[in-house]
């Protein structure tokens, strides 16, 4: 059975369009009444579907495609098709359930089912990765990624236990929530993206030894970096020092990788389209900002200031989800010729990436102004405009037609 890569990527882009549409509705409701929409419930549906239906679905597809390239031929693609359909089903279930009931019976059932799918995927993928015919550092990133995807579910189960037992302590609730988010953002999402990027570099350069060292830096940093989101807790001094080392290690590892790419840019440029290069560069700039912000947040006073203002938190989350992860995934998707042959899709990716930049600048201005208790005139109208432009870009990409037969 042939793995239908193009069809799965089209589904992922359709899901991105749904995420963008929900974003428009959320921004619209801030300005105008929509009595039939519960803002909080829709926000849960938006975030859960963005995680499961767009990012996780796309990363799973790209990781399976990697296996197709580097497997000995005995891989059962049917197994992964089933897992992808299962993840898609749980994502659509959450998309419907959360806006209707918030955290209720059906939303919890679909959320739990999504976690179970991640377990099956992690087990199957790790085992098949060991059978791959070509070994490179990308495999280490992928193994860590699927592990952290499963590991992050401990935070979900902790939240569930607290809600069921109706014993919710604010600090423990936040600790569990940030645990899940950290190992999704900085574990599953980040390590999967870095695995894809590292595998690309490894195929086209002779820098495998350096890539292994960079992986070790990030692997060391990921667990202590969790406490960057929990500096408000009364953590021991040695943990705080470890957190600082983790933040420095991440910046150092990323700087090392940038220098490696720069050194091999001539060889890498031959293997990547100008469109993908532009989008991946935007993603890299966003990642640089994110890592520097994390390093700055090791200063307790700055951390307290940042987490005390919701616009800054929202801006940071969008920086990671849109600026780093989504743009990287789109850059990877547009390395496929099917998408590059579509003028609509190429126009869509430029519109979408431009809207991401505008959206982040607006959120940054709103966040900085919030710290000074300053109100920016028409900021919500401008953010609604940015959301509409994001939707337009996603719509053009989702309208991509098929030009070649599946390989």
C-alpha positions in Angstrom: 0.0 0.0 0.0 1.3 3.4 -1.0 1.4 6.1 1.7 -0.8 9.0 0.3 1.4 11.8 1.4 -0.2 14.6 -0.7 -3.7 13.7 0.5 -2.7 13.7 4.1 -0.9 17.1 3.7 -4.1 18.5 2.1 -6.1 17.3 5.1 -3.6 19.0 7.4 -3.9 22.3 5.5 -7.7 22.0 5.7 -7.4 21.6 9.4 -5.2 24.7 9.6 -8.0 26.5 7.7 -10.4 25.4 10.5 -8.0 26.7 13.2 -7.7 30.0 11.4 -11.5 30.3 11.1 -12.0 29.7 14.8 -9.3 32.3 15.4 -11.4 34.8 13.4 -14.5 34.0 15.4 -12.7 34.4 18.7 -11.3 37.8 17.7 -14.7 38.8 16.3 -16.4 38.0 19.6 -14.1 40.3 21.5 -15.5 43.2 19.5 -19.0 42.2 18.7 -21.8 40.1 20.4 -22.2 36.5 19.5 -24.6 35.2 22.1 -24.7 31.7 20.8 -20.9 31.3 21.2 -19.3 30.6 24.5 -15.9 32.3 24.3 -14.2 30.1 26.8 -15.5 26.8 25.4 -14.6 27.9 21.8 -11.1 28.8 22.9 -10.7 25.3 24.3 -11.9 23.8 21.0 -9.6 26.1 19.1 -6.5 25.2 21.1 -7.2 21.5 21.3 -7.8 21.2 17.6 -4.8 23.4 16.8 -2.7 20.9 18.8 -4.3 17.6 17.6 -5.8 18.4 14.2 -3.2 20.7 12.8 0.2 20.4 14.4 0.2 16.8 15.7 -1.5 15.5 12.5 1.0 17.3 10.3 4.0 16.2 12.3 2.8 12.6 12.3 2.4 12.7 8.5 5.9 14.1 8.0 7.5 11.6 10.4 5.8 8.7 8.6 7.1 10.1 5.3 10.6 10.1 6.7 10.2 6.4 7.5 9.1 5.7 4.0 12.4 7.2 2.7 14.7 5.4 5.1 13.0 2.0 5.8 14.1 -1.4 4.6 10.7 -1.9 2.8 9.0 -4.1 5.3 7.0 -1.2 6.9 3.3 -1.5 7.0 2.0 1.9 5.9 -1.6 0.7 6.5 -0.8 0.7 10.2 0.1 4.4 10.1 -2.8 5.3 7.9 -5.1 3.8 10.6 -3.2 5.8 13.4 -3.5 9.0 11.4 -7.3 8.4 10.9 -7.6 7.7 14.6 -5.9 10.9 15.5 -8.0 12.8 13.0 -11.2 11.3 14.5 -10.2 12.4 18.0 -9.3 15.9 16.8 -12.7 16.4 15.1 -14.4 15.0 18.2 -12.7 17.6 20.3 -13.5 20.3 17.7 -17.2 19.6 18.2 -17.3 18.7 21.9 -15.3 21.5 23.4 -17.3 24.5 21.9 -20.6 22.8 23.0 -19.8 21.6 26.5 -16.3 22.8 27.4 -14.7 20.3 29.7 -17.4 17.7 29.8 -18.0 14.0 29.2 -17.5 13.8 25.5 -14.6 16.3 25.3 -12.7 14.3 28.0 -13.4 11.0 26.1 -12.0 12.4 22.9 -9.1 14.0 24.7 -8.3 10.7 26.4 -8.6 8.8 23.1 -6.1 11.3 21.5 -3.6 10.5 24.3 -4.0 6.8 23.6 -3.4 7.3 19.9 -0.2 9.2 20.8 0.9 6.1 22.9 0.3 3.7 20.0 2.1 6.0 17.5 5.1 6.5 19.8 5.4 2.7 20.3 5.1 1.9 16.6 7.2 4.7 15.4 10.1 4.0 17.8 10.1 0.3 16.9 10.1 1.0 13.1 12.7 3.7 13.4 15.1 1.2 14.8 14.6 -0.8 11.5 15.4 2.2 9.3 18.2 1.6 6.7 19.8 5.0 7.2 20.7 6.1 10.7 21.3 9.8 11.5 20.8 12.2 14.4 17.3 12.9 13.1 16.2 9.5 14.5 17.3 10.6 18.0 15.2 13.7 17.8 12.2 11.7 16.6 12.5 9.2 19.4 12.7 12.0 21.9 9.7 13.7 20.2 7.3 10.8 20.4 8.4 10.1 24.0 7.7 13.6 25.1 4.3 13.5 23.3 3.4 10.6 25.4 5.1 11.9 28.5 3.2 15.2 28.4 0.0 13.3 29.0 0.9 13.0 32.7 -0.1 16.6 33.0 -3.4 15.9 31.4 -4.1 13.0 33.7 -3.1 15.1 36.8 -5.6 17.8 35.7 -8.3 15.2 35.2 -7.8 13.7 38.6 -8.0 17.1 40.3 -11.2 18.0 38.4 -12.8 14.6 39.1 -11.8 14.7 42.8 -12.8 18.4 42.9 -9.6 19.1 44.8 -8.0 21.9 42.8 -5.1 23.8 44.3 -4.1 26.7 42.1 -0.4 26.0 42.1 -0.7 22.3 41.4 -3.3 23.0 38.7 -0.9 25.5 37.0 2.0 23.1 37.4 0.1 20.3 35.7 -1.1 22.6 32.9 2.3 24.0 32.2 3.8 20.4 32.4 1.5 19.4 29.5 2.1 22.5 27.5 5.9 22.5 28.0 6.4 18.9 26.9 4.1 19.5 23.9 5.7 22.8 22.8 9.3 22.2 23.8 9.2 18.4 23.6 6.9 16.9 21.0 6.6 19.9 18.6 10.1 21.2 18.9 12.0 17.9 18.8 9.9 16.6 15.8 10.7 19.8 13.8 14.3 19.6 14.8 14.4 16.0 13.8 13.1 16.8 10.3 15.6 19.7 9.9 18.5 17.8 11.3 17.8 14.8 9.0 17.8 17.2 6.1 21.2 18.7 7.1 22.6 15.2 7.8 21.7 14.0 4.3 23.4 16.9 2.6 26.5 17.5 4.7 29.1 15.6 6.6 28.3 17.2 10.0 26.9 14.2 11.8 29.2 14.5 14.8 28.4 18.1 15.4 24.6 17.4 15.0 24.9 14.7 17.7 26.5 17.2 20.1 23.7 19.8 19.4 21.1 17.2 20.1 22.7 16.4 23.5 22.6 20.0 24.5 18.8 20.3 23.8 18.1 16.8 25.3 19.8 17.9 28.5 17.9 21.2 28.6 14.3 20.1 27.9 13.4 18.7 31.4 14.9 21.5 33.6 13.5 24.0 31.1 10.1 23.1 32.4 10.7 25.2 35.5 11.1 28.2 33.2 7.3 28.1 33.3 7.2 27.5 37.0 9.6 30.0 38.5 6.7 31.3 40.6 7.0 28.0 42.6 9.3 27.8 45.6 12.0 25.8 43.9 15.4 25.0 45.4 18.4 27.1 44.5 20.1 24.1 42.7 17.0 23.6 40.5 17.0 27.4 39.6 20.7 27.1 38.7 19.9 24.1 36.5 17.2 26.1 34.8 19.7 28.9 34.0 22.1 26.3 32.5 19.2 24.8 30.5 18.3 28.2 29.0 21.9 28.9 28.1 22.4 25.4 26.6 19.4 26.0 24.3 20.7 29.3 23.1 24.2 27.8 22.6 22.8 24.8 20.8 20.7 26.9 18.4 23.6 29.3 17.7 25.9 26.3 17.0 23.3 25.0 14.5 23.0 28.4 12.8 26.7 28.5 12.3 26.6 25.0 10.9 23.9 25.9 8.4 25.8 29.0 7.4 29.0 27.0 6.9 27.2 24.6 4.6 24.7 27.0 3.0 25.9 26.4 -0.6 25.3 22.7 -0.4 21.9 23.2 1.5 20.7 25.9 -0.9 20.8 23.4 -3.8 18.4 21.1 -2.0 15.7 23.5 -0.9 13.3 25.7 -2.8 13.4 29.5 -2.4 9.8 29.4 -0.9 10.8 26.8 1.7 14.0 28.7 2.5 12.1 31.9 3.1 9.5 30.2 5.4 12.1 28.2 7.3 14.1 31.4 7.8 11.1 33.1 9.3 10.6 30.1 11.6 14.3 30.2 12.6 14.0 33.9 13.5 10.9 33.2 15.6 12.8 30.4 17.4 15.7 32.7 18.1 13.3 35.3 19.7 11.7 32.5 21.7 15.0 31.1 23.1 16.2 34.6 24.0 12.9 35.3 25.7 13.3 32.1 27.7 16.8 33.1 28.7 15.6 36.5 29.8 12.8 34.9 31.8 15.4 33.3 34.1 15.5 36.7 35.8 12.6 36.3 38.4 11.4 39.9 38.2 11.1 39.7 34.4 9.4 36.3 34.7 6.8 37.6 37.2 6.2 40.6 35.0 5.7 38.6 31.8 3.4 35.9 33.3 1.4 38.6 35.1 0.0 40.1 31.8 -2.2 37.9 29.6 -1.4 39.7 26.3 2.3 38.7 26.8 1.4 35.1 27.5 -0.9 35.0 24.5 1.8 36.6 22.3 4.4 34.1 23.5 2.1 31.1 22.8 1.3 32.4 19.3 5.0 33.0 18.7 5.7 29.3 19.3 2.6 27.8 17.7 2.5 30.1 14.7 5.9 31.6 14.3 8.1 28.6 15.1 6.1 25.4 14.7 3.4 26.2 12.1 5.8 28.0 9.8 8.3 25.2 10.0 5.7 22.6 9.1 4.6 24.8 6.2 8.2 25.2 5.1 8.5 21.4 5.1 5.2 20.9 3.2 6.3 23.4 0.5 9.4 21.4 -0.1 7.0 19.0 -2.0 6.7 20.0 -5.7 2.9 19.5 -5.7 2.5 22.6 -3.6 5.2 24.7 -5.3 3.4 24.1 -8.7 0.3 25.8 -7.3 0.3 29.6 -7.6 -2.6 29.8 -5.1 -0.6 27.8 -2.5 2.6 29.9 -3.0 0.6 33.1 -2.6 -1.2 31.6 0.4 2.0 30.8 2.2 3.4 34.3 1.7 0.1 35.9 2.9 0.0 33.6 5.9 3.6 34.2 6.9 3.2 37.9 6.5 0.1 37.8 8.7 2.0 35.8 11.4 4.6 38.6 11.5 1.9 41.3 11.7 0.0 39.4 14.4 3.1 38.9 16.5 4.0 42.6 16.3 0.5 43.6 17.3 0.5 41.2 20.3 4.0 42.5 21.3 2.8 46.1 21.2 -0.4 45.1 23.2 1.7 43.2 25.7 4.3 46.0 26.3 1.4 48.5 26.5 -0.3 46.3 29.1 2.7 46.4 31.3 2.4 50.2 31.4 -1.4 50.0 31.8 -1.7 51.8 28.4 -4.6 51.2 26.1 -3.8 51.0 22.4 -6.6 52.4 20.2 -8.2 49.9 17.8 -5.7 47.1 18.8 -8.5 44.5 18.8 -9.7 45.6 15.4 -6.2 45.3 14.1 -5.8 41.8 15.6 -9.1 40.8 13.9 -7.7 42.1 10.6 -4.6 40.0 11.1 -6.8 36.9 11.9 -8.7 37.5 8.7 -5.4 37.7 6.7 -4.2 34.5 8.3 -7.5 32.9 7.3 -7.1 34.1 3.7 -3.6 32.6 3.5 -4.8 29.3 4.9 -7.7 29.3 2.5 -5.4 29.7 -0.5 -3.1 26.9 0.7 -6.0 24.6 1.4 -7.2 25.1 -2.2 -4.1 23.5 -3.6 -4.8 21.1 -6.4 -3.1 17.8 -7.1 -0.6 17.9 -10.0 1.1 14.6 -9.9 0.2 11.0 -9.1 1.1 9.7 -5.7 4.6 8.2 -5.5 
